[in-house]
Amino acid sequence: MTELSPRLRRVVDALPLTPTMRVLEIGGGPGAAARAVAERLSEGGSILMIDRSAKAIAQARRSSESWIQRGVLELRQVAVEDFVLLDDDEPFDLAFAVRVGALDGRHPRTEAAAMERLALALRPEGRLYVDAGDVVEEVAVPRQLRRRI
């Protein structure tokens, strides 16, 4: 079982995860929450963790090798406002972010670009959750921006 801070444990526990989901973690840092989510994706689900920091991705890679080798966890260095699905990527069922300035109100200029990217990365019924301090809140993704599949 992945060791998590009480705050990250509350976040992961609050997410409506199912074992088959495709999950995107935005700004995952050293990967603790991504590993905890990976533990819950037992029936073909997967998680992609993105972070703008090369140092964070390297740290997550070192501590997540077994999940990466099993194909449950993937890591990419990219900022959320620059994120795009690759040609062979499936859209995500759920995305979440903990302390990500582009999504929690600290950097409103990048929030619009981030929401556009997430709208294209989520399935039409996909859901976005953002850490709001003491709780995780679902954030509406504008329907007009959503991908049509």
MIVEX-987942 format. One record per residue: residue number from 1; residue in three letters; chain; x, y, z of N, C-alpha, C, O in turn. Coordinates in Angstrom, 2 decimals, decimal comma. Layout:
<pts>
PT     n   res   chain       n.u       n.v       n.w      ca.u      ca.v      ca.w       c.u       c.v       c.w       o.u       o.v       o.w
PT   NUM   ala       A         X         Y         Z         X         Y         Z         X         Y         Z         X         Y         Z
...
</pts>
This chain:
<pts>
PT     n   res   chain       n.u       n.v       n.w      ca.u      ca.v      ca.w       c.u       c.v       c.w       o.u       o.v       o.w
PT     1   met       A      0,84     -1,18      0,00      0,00      0,00      0,00      0,88      1,25      0,00      1,83      1,34      0,79
PT     2   thr       A      0,58      2,18     -0,87      1,36      3,41     -0,97      1,14      4,29      0,25      0,01      4,52      0,68
PT     3   glu       A      2,25      4,79      0,80      2,17      5,72      1,92      1,79      7,09      1,40      2,41      7,60      0,47
PT     4   leu       A      0,77      7,68      1,99      0,31      9,00      1,59      0,16      9,89      2,79     -0,10      9,43      3,90
PT     5   ser       A      0,34     11,19      2,57      0,03     12,15      3,62     -1,48     12,10      3,86     -2,22     11,65      2,99
PT     6   pro       A     -1,93     12,56      5,00     -3,38     12,57      5,24     -4,14     13,35      4,15     -5,23     12,95      3,74
PT     7   arg       A     -3,56     14,44      3,69     -4,22     15,25      2,66     -4,37     14,46      1,36     -5,45     14,41      0,79
PT     8   leu       A     -3,28     13,83      0,89     -3,37     13,05     -0,35     -4,29     11,85     -0,18     -4,98     11,46     -1,13
PT     9   arg       A     -4,30     11,25      1,00     -5,20     10,11      1,25     -6,65     10,57      1,09     -7,45      9,87      0,48
PT    10   arg       A     -6,99     11,76      1,64     -8,36     12,28      1,51     -8,70     12,52      0,03     -9,82     12,23     -0,40
PT    11   val       A     -7,74     13,04     -0,73     -7,98     13,29     -2,15     -8,26     11,99     -2,88     -9,27     11,88     -3,57
PT    12   val       A     -7,39     11,02     -2,74     -7,55      9,75     -3,45     -8,83      9,05     -3,02     -9,55      8,50     -3,85
PT    13   asp       A     -9,12      9,06     -1,74    -10,34      8,42     -1,24    -11,60      9,11     -1,77    -12,63      8,46     -1,92
PT    14   ala       A    -11,52     10,41     -2,05    -12,69     11,15     -2,53    -12,98     10,93     -4,01    -14,08     11,22     -4,47
PT    15   leu       A    -12,02     10,43     -4,76    -12,22     10,25     -6,20    -13,11      9,04     -6,47    -12,91      7,99     -5,87
PT    16   pro       A    -14,09      9,17     -7,35    -14,99      8,05     -7,66    -14,34      7,08     -8,66    -14,78      6,97     -9,81
PT    17   leu       A    -13,31      6,41     -8,21    -12,53      5,52     -9,08    -13,21      4,17     -9,24    -13,84      3,66     -8,31
PT    18   thr       A    -13,07      3,61    -10,43    -13,46      2,22    -10,67    -12,24      1,52    -11,26    -11,37      2,19    -11,83
PT    19   pro       A    -12,15      0,21    -11,14    -10,95     -0,52    -11,56    -10,60     -0,43    -13,05     -9,47     -0,73    -13,43
PT    20   thr       A    -11,54     -0,03    -13,89    -11,29     -0,01    -15,32    -11,06      1,40    -15,89    -10,93      1,56    -17,10
PT    21   met       A    -11,02      2,39    -15,04    -10,93      3,78    -15,50     -9,58      4,12    -16,12     -8,54      3,52    -15,81
PT    22   arg       A     -9,64      5,10    -17,00     -8,44      5,75    -17,52     -8,40      7,10    -16,80     -9,31      7,92    -16,94
PT    23   val       A     -7,32      7,34    -16,04     -7,22      8,48    -15,14     -6,03      9,35    -15,53     -4,98      8,84    -15,94
PT    24   leu       A     -6,20     10,65    -15,41     -5,13     11,63    -15,63     -4,89     12,37    -14,33     -5,81     12,96    -13,77
PT    25   glu       A     -3,66     12,33    -13,84     -3,29     13,17    -12,70     -2,46     14,33    -13,23     -1,49     14,13    -13,96
PT    26   ile       A     -2,86     15,52    -12,87     -2,21     16,75    -13,33     -1,32     17,27    -12,21     -1,79     17,49    -11,09
PT    27   gly       A     -0,04     17,46    -12,51      0,88     18,00    -11,51      1,14     17,02    -10,39      1,02     17,36     -9,22
PT    28   gly       A      1,50     15,80    -10,74      1,63     14,73     -9,77      2,88     14,73     -8,91      2,99     13,92     -8,00
PT    29   gly       A      3,83     15,62     -9,19      5,03     15,69     -8,36      5,75     14,35     -8,29      6,01     13,74     -9,33
PT    30   pro       A      6,08     13,88     -7,09      6,84     12,63     -6,95      6,04     11,36     -7,20      6,60     10,27     -7,15
PT    31   gly       A      4,75     11,48     -7,46      3,96     10,33     -7,90      3,24      9,54     -6,83      2,70      8,47     -7,12
PT    32   ala       A      3,20     10,02     -5,60      2,55      9,25     -4,53      1,07      9,01     -4,81      0,59      7,89     -4,69
PT    33   ala       A      0,34     10,06     -5,18     -1,09      9,88     -5,47     -1,29      9,00     -6,69     -2,22      8,18     -6,71
PT    34   ala       A     -0,45      9,14     -7,70     -0,58      8,30     -8,89     -0,41      6,82     -8,55     -1,14      5,98     -9,06
PT    35   arg       A      0,54      6,51     -7,69      0,72      5,11     -7,28     -0,48      4,61     -6,48     -0,90      3,47     -6,65
PT    36   ala       A     -1,04      5,45     -5,60     -2,22      5,06     -4,83     -3,41      4,82     -5,74     -4,19      3,90     -5,51
PT    37   val       A     -3,56      5,64     -6,78     -4,64      5,42     -7,75     -4,36      4,14     -8,53     -5,28      3,34     -8,75
PT    38   ala       A     -3,12      3,92     -8,94     -2,76      2,72     -9,70     -3,15      1,45     -8,93     -3,57      0,47     -9,53
PT    39   glu       A     -3,01      1,48     -7,62     -3,39      0,33     -6,79     -4,88     -0,01     -6,91     -5,27     -1,15     -6,68
PT    40   arg       A     -5,69      0,98     -7,26     -7,14      0,79     -7,35     -7,60      0,45     -8,77     -8,79      0,21     -9,00
PT    41   leu       A     -6,69      0,42     -9,71     -7,03      0,17    -11,11     -6,64     -1,27    -11,46     -5,68     -1,50    -12,20
PT    42   ser       A     -7,38     -2,19    -10,94     -7,01     -3,60    -11,03     -7,54     -4,34    -12,24     -7,12     -5,47    -12,50
PT    43   glu       A     -8,44     -3,75    -13,00     -9,08     -4,49    -14,09     -8,89     -3,78    -15,43     -9,85     -3,53    -16,16
PT    44   gly       A     -7,65     -3,47    -15,75     -7,37     -2,86    -17,03     -7,34     -1,36    -17,04     -7,11     -0,76    -18,09
PT    45   gly       A     -7,56     -0,73    -15,91     -7,47      0,72    -15,85     -6,02      1,18    -15,92     -5,10      0,38    -15,80
PT    46   ser       A     -5,84      2,48    -16,13     -4,49      3,02    -16,18     -4,52      4,48    -15,75     -5,56      5,13    -15,74
PT    47   ile       A     -3,34      4,98    -15,38     -3,20      6,38    -14,99     -2,00      6,98    -15,71     -0,93      6,37    -15,78
PT    48   leu       A     -2,20      8,17    -16,22     -1,12      8,99    -16,78     -0,93     10,15    -15,83     -1,87     10,90    -15,55
PT    49   met       A      0,29     10,29    -15,32      0,62     11,42    -14,46      1,44     12,39    -15,27      2,45     12,01    -15,87
PT    50   ile       A      1,02     13,66    -15,30      1,81     14,68    -15,96      2,31     15,69    -14,94      1,67     15,92    -13,91
PT    51   asp       A      3,45     16,27    -15,22      4,00     17,33    -14,39      4,92     18,16    -15,26      5,60     17,62    -16,14
PT    52   arg       A      4,96     19,45    -15,04      5,81     20,33    -15,84      7,28     20,20    -15,47      8,15     20,61    -16,23
PT    53   ser       A      7,57     19,63    -14,32      8,93     19,56    -13,79      9,65     18,27    -14,18      9,16     17,17    -13,90
PT    54   ala       A     10,80     18,40    -14,82     11,62     17,23    -15,16     12,09     16,52    -13,89     12,17     15,29    -13,86
PT    55   lys       A     12,39     17,29    -12,86     12,84     16,71    -11,59     11,73     15,86    -10,97     11,99     14,76    -10,48
PT    56   ala       A     10,50     16,36    -10,98      9,37     15,61    -10,42      9,14     14,32    -11,21      8,92     13,27    -10,62
PT    57   ile       A      9,20     14,39    -12,53      9,00     13,19    -13,36     10,10     12,17    -13,08      9,81     10,98    -12,96
PT    58   ala       A     11,35     12,62    -12,96     12,45     11,69    -12,66     12,25     11,03    -11,31     12,48      9,83    -11,16
PT    59   gln       A     11,83     11,80    -10,33     11,58     11,25     -8,99     10,43     10,24     -9,03     10,52      9,17     -8,44
PT    60   ala       A      9,36     10,58     -9,73      8,21      9,67     -9,84      8,62      8,39    -10,57      8,19      7,30    -10,20
PT    61   arg       A      9,44      8,52    -11,60      9,89      7,35    -12,36     10,67      6,38    -11,46     10,47      5,17    -11,51
PT    62   arg       A     11,57      6,92    -10,64     12,37      6,07     -9,74     11,49      5,32     -8,74     11,76      4,16     -8,43
PT    63   ser       A     10,45      5,97     -8,22      9,64      5,33     -7,18      8,42      4,58     -7,71      7,67      4,00     -6,93
PT    64   ser       A      8,23      4,58     -9,03      7,03      3,97     -9,61      7,34      2,89    -10,64      6,47      2,49    -11,40
PT    65   glu       A      8,57      2,42    -10,66      9,02      1,52    -11,72      8,14      0,28    -11,88      7,85     -0,12    -13,00
PT    66   ser       A      7,72     -0,33    -10,79      6,91     -1,55    -10,92      5,57     -1,26    -11,59      5,09     -2,07    -12,39
PT    67   trp       A      4,95     -0,12    -11,27      3,67      0,24    -11,89      3,86      0,57    -13,37      3,01      0,25    -14,20
PT    68   ile       A      4,97      1,22    -13,68      5,27      1,56    -15,07      5,49      0,29    -15,88      4,94      0,15    -16,97
PT    69   gln       A      6,27     -0,64    -15,35      6,54     -1,90    -16,06      5,27     -2,71    -16,29      5,16     -3,40    -17,31
PT    70   arg       A      4,33     -2,64    -15,39      3,05     -3,36    -15,55      2,10     -2,66    -16,52      1,07     -3,21    -16,88
PT    71   gly       A      2,45     -1,45    -16,94      1,61     -0,73    -17,88      0,41     -0,04    -17,26     -0,50      0,38    -17,97
PT    72   val       A      0,41      0,09    -15,95     -0,70      0,74    -15,26     -0,45      2,25    -15,12     -1,39      3,04    -15,11
PT    73   leu       A      0,81      2,64    -15,02      1,18      4,03    -14,79      2,12      4,49    -15,89      3,08      3,81    -16,24
PT    74   glu       A      1,83      5,66    -16,42      2,68      6,31    -17,42      2,98      7,72    -16,93      2,15      8,33    -16,26
PT    75   leu       A      4,15      8,23    -17,26      4,56      9,57    -16,85      4,93     10,39    -18,08      5,54      9,87    -19,02
PT    76   arg       A      4,56     11,67    -18,07      4,97     12,60    -19,14      5,28     13,96    -18,54      4,58     14,45    -17,66
PT    77   gln       A      6,36     14,55    -19,02      6,69     15,90    -18,61      6,00     16,88    -19,55      6,39     17,03    -20,70
PT    78   val       A      4,98     17,53    -19,03      4,23     18,53    -19,80      3,38     19,33    -18,83      2,87     18,80    -17,85
PT    79   ala       A      3,23     20,62    -19,11      2,32     21,47    -18,34      0,89     21,21    -18,79      0,67     20,91    -19,97
PT    80   val       A     -0,06     21,31    -17,91     -1,46     21,03    -18,25     -1,94     21,93    -19,38     -2,72     21,49    -20,23
PT    81   glu       A     -1,50     23,17    -19,42     -1,96     24,08    -20,47     -1,36     23,75    -21,84     -1,77     24,32    -22,85
PT    82   asp       A     -0,38     22,83    -21,88      0,23     22,38    -23,13     -0,10     20,92    -23,45      0,34     20,40    -24,47
PT    83   phe       A     -0,85     20,26    -22,59     -1,12     18,83    -22,72     -2,03     18,52    -23,91     -3,05     19,17    -24,11
PT    84   val       A     -1,64     17,52    -24,68     -2,48     17,01    -25,77     -2,41     15,49    -25,76     -1,39     14,90    -25,38
PT    85   leu       A     -3,48     14,86    -26,17     -3,47     13,42    -26,33     -2,56     13,05    -27,49     -2,55     13,72    -28,52
PT    86   leu       A     -1,81     11,99    -27,33     -1,00     11,46    -28,42     -1,92     10,66    -29,34     -3,04     10,32    -28,96
PT    87   asp       A     -1,44     10,35    -30,54     -2,28      9,65    -31,52     -2,87      8,35    -31,01     -4,01      8,02    -31,35
PT    88   asp       A     -2,12      7,61    -30,18     -2,63      6,32    -29,70     -3,26      6,40    -28,31     -3,59      5,37    -27,72
PT    89   asp       A     -3,43      7,61    -27,76     -4,06      7,78    -26,45     -5,57      7,72    -26,55     -6,17      8,27    -27,48
PT    90   glu       A     -6,17      7,07    -25,59     -7,62      7,12    -25,41     -7,93      8,29    -24,48     -7,11      8,63    -23,63
PT    91   pro       A     -9,10      8,91    -24,62     -9,46      9,98    -23,70     -9,65      9,42    -22,27     -9,75      8,21    -22,07
PT    92   phe       A     -9,69     10,33    -21,33     -9,73      9,97    -19,91    -11,14     10,01    -19,35    -11,97     10,82    -19,75
PT    93   asp       A    -11,39      9,10    -18,41    -12,67      9,06    -17,69    -12,68     10,07    -16,55    -13,73     10,62    -16,20
PT    94   leu       A    -11,51     10,32    -15,98    -11,41     11,17    -14,81    -10,05     11,83    -14,80     -9,04     11,21    -15,14
PT    95   ala       A    -10,02     13,09    -14,42     -8,76     13,82    -14,22     -8,82     14,47    -12,85     -9,89     14,86    -12,37
PT    96   phe       A     -7,65     14,59    -12,21     -7,60     15,27    -10,92     -6,30     16,03    -10,76     -5,28     15,69    -11,37
PT    97   ala       A     -6,35     17,06     -9,92     -5,20     17,90     -9,66     -5,16     18,30     -8,20     -6,19     18,63     -7,61
PT    98   val       A     -3,97     18,26     -7,62     -3,76     18,67     -6,23     -2,74     19,80     -6,25     -1,60     19,61     -6,67
PT    99   arg       A     -3,15     20,97     -5,78     -2,26     22,13     -5,69     -1,62     22,47     -7,04     -0,40     22,61     -7,15
PT   100   val       A     -2,45     22,60     -8,05     -2,00     22,99     -9,38     -2,52     24,41     -9,64     -3,72     24,63     -9,77
PT   101   gly       A     -1,60     25,35     -9,71     -1,96     26,76     -9,82     -2,83     27,09    -11,02     -3,66     27,99    -10,95
PT   102   ala       A     -2,64     26,36    -12,12     -3,44     26,62    -13,33     -4,89     26,19    -13,16     -5,73     26,54    -13,99
PT   103   leu       A     -5,20     25,45    -12,11     -6,57     24,97    -11,92     -7,19     25,36    -10,58     -8,39     25,18    -10,39
PT   104   asp       A     -6,40     25,89     -9,66     -6,96     26,20     -8,34     -7,10     27,70     -8,07     -7,25     28,12     -6,93
PT   105   gly       A     -7,05     28,49     -9,14     -7,29     29,91     -9,00     -6,05     30,76     -8,79     -6,15     31,99     -8,82
PT   106   arg       A     -4,88     30,16     -8,60     -3,67     30,95     -8,37     -3,12     31,59     -9,64     -2,43     32,61     -9,58
PT   107   his       A     -3,42     30,99    -10,80     -2,90     31,51    -12,08     -4,03     31,56    -13,10     -4,08     30,74    -14,02
PT   108   pro       A     -4,93     32,52    -12,95     -6,11     32,57    -13,82     -5,79     32,71    -15,30     -6,58     32,27    -16,14
PT   109   arg       A     -4,66     33,29    -15,65     -4,33     33,46    -17,07     -4,14     32,12    -17,78     -4,48     31,99    -18,96
PT   110   thr       A     -3,61     31,14    -17,08     -3,39     29,84    -17,71     -4,59     28,90    -17,55     -4,65     27,86    -18,20
PT   111   glu       A     -5,54     29,27    -16,69     -6,67     28,38    -16,42     -7,51     28,12    -17,68     -7,93     26,99    -17,90
PT   112   ala       A     -7,76     29,14    -18,49     -8,57     28,95    -19,70     -7,90     27,97    -20,65     -8,56     27,09    -21,21
PT   113   ala       A     -6,61     28,12    -20,85     -5,88     27,20    -21,74     -5,88     25,79    -21,17     -6,04     24,82    -21,91
PT   114   ala       A     -5,69     25,68    -19,86     -5,70     24,36    -19,21     -7,06     23,69    -19,38     -7,14     22,50    -19,67
PT   115   met       A     -8,14     24,45    -19,19     -9,48     23,88    -19,33     -9,76     23,44    -20,76    -10,40     22,42    -20,98
PT   116   glu       A     -9,28     24,19    -21,74     -9,44     23,77    -23,14     -8,73     22,45    -23,39     -9,28     21,56    -24,04
PT   117   arg       A     -7,52     22,33    -22,88     -6,76     21,08    -23,07     -7,44     19,91    -22,38     -7,52     18,81    -22,95
PT   118   leu       A     -7,93     20,13    -21,18     -8,61     19,05    -20,44     -9,92     18,67    -21,10    -10,28     17,49    -21,13
PT   119   ala       A    -10,64     19,63    -21,62    -11,90     19,32    -22,31    -11,66     18,38    -23,48    -12,48     17,51    -23,75
PT   120   leu       A    -10,55     18,55    -24,17    -10,22     17,69    -25,31     -9,66     16,34    -24,87     -9,70     15,38    -25,64
PT   121   ala       A     -9,14     16,27    -23,66     -8,54     15,04    -23,17     -9,53     14,13    -22,45     -9,27     12,93    -22,28
PT   122   leu       A    -10,66     14,68    -22,02    -11,66     13,90    -21,29    -12,74     13,33    -22,22    -13,08     13,95    -23,23
PT   123   arg       A    -13,24     12,18    -21,88    -14,42     11,64    -22,58    -15,58     12,61    -22,38    -15,53     13,43    -21,47
PT   124   pro       A    -16,61     12,55    -23,20    -17,75     13,47    -23,02    -18,34     13,42    -21,61    -18,80     14,44    -21,10
PT   125   glu       A    -18,34     12,24    -20,99    -18,87     12,12    -19,63    -17,76     12,19    -18,58    -18,02     11,97    -17,39
PT   126   gly       A    -16,53     12,49    -19,01    -15,39     12,55    -18,09    -15,54     13,64    -17,05    -16,23     14,63    -17,27
PT   127   arg       A    -14,88     13,43    -15,92    -15,04     14,34    -14,78    -13,67     14,86    -14,34    -12,66     14,17    -14,44
PT   128   leu       A    -13,66     16,10    -13,85    -12,45     16,77    -13,38    -12,63     17,12    -11,90    -13,64     17,70    -11,51
PT   129   tyr       A    -11,62     16,76    -11,09    -11,62     17,06     -9,67    -10,38     17,87     -9,33     -9,27     17,54     -9,77
PT   130   val       A    -10,57     18,93     -8,55     -9,48     19,81     -8,18     -9,47     19,96     -6,66    -10,50     20,18     -6,03
PT   131   asp       A     -8,27     19,84     -6,09     -8,08     20,04     -4,66     -8,36     21,49     -4,32     -7,78     22,40     -4,91
PT   132   ala       A     -9,25     21,70     -3,39     -9,63     23,05     -2,99     -9,25     23,32     -1,54     -9,98     24,01     -0,83
PT   133   gly       A     -8,14     22,80     -1,10     -7,69     23,01      0,28     -8,05     21,83      1,15     -7,27     20,89      1,28
PT   134   asp       A     -9,22     21,87      1,76     -9,63     20,80      2,66    -10,46     19,72      1,97    -10,64     18,63      2,52
PT   135   val       A    -10,95     20,02      0,77    -11,81     19,07      0,07    -11,40     19,00     -1,41    -10,69     19,86     -1,91
PT   136   val       A    -11,89     17,97     -2,06    -11,72     17,86     -3,50    -13,07     18,18     -4,12    -14,08     17,58     -3,76
PT   137   glu       A    -13,07     19,11     -5,05    -14,32     19,53     -5,67    -14,34     19,14     -7,13    -13,33     19,21     -7,82
PT   138   glu       A    -15,51     18,72     -7,60    -15,67     18,48     -9,02    -15,81     19,84     -9,71    -16,54     20,71     -9,24
PT   139   val       A    -15,10     19,99    -10,80    -15,11     21,23    -11,56    -15,73     20,95    -12,92    -15,36     20,00    -13,60
PT   140   ala       A    -16,67     21,78    -13,30    -17,34     21,59    -14,59    -16,39     21,97    -15,73    -15,72     23,00    -15,69
PT   141   val       A    -16,34     21,11    -16,72    -15,58     21,38    -17,93    -16,59     21,83    -18,98    -17,55     21,11    -19,25
PT   142   pro       A    -16,39     23,00    -19,57    -17,38     23,51    -20,52    -17,71     22,50    -21,62    -16,82     22,02    -22,32
PT   143   arg       A    -18,99     22,19    -21,77    -19,44     21,19    -22,74    -19,08     21,55    -24,18    -18,78     20,67    -24,98
PT   144   gln       A    -19,10     22,83    -24,51    -18,83     23,22    -25,89    -17,38     22,94    -26,28    -17,05     22,90    -27,46
PT   145   leu       A    -16,51     22,76    -25,28    -15,11     22,47    -25,58    -14,84     20,97    -25,68    -13,77     20,57    -26,13
PT   146   arg       A    -15,78     20,15    -25,27    -15,56     18,72    -25,16    -15,33     18,04    -26,49    -15,87     18,44    -27,52
PT   147   arg       A    -14,52     17,02    -26,45    -14,22     16,17    -27,59    -15,48     15,41    -27,99    -16,26     15,02    -27,13
PT   148   arg       A    -15,67     15,20    -29,24    -16,79     14,40    -29,75    -16,23     13,06    -30,21    -15,45     13,01    -31,16
PT   149   ile       A    -16,62     11,98    -29,53    -16,16     10,65    -29,96    -17,33      9,73    -30,21    -17,14      8,57    -30,58
</pts>
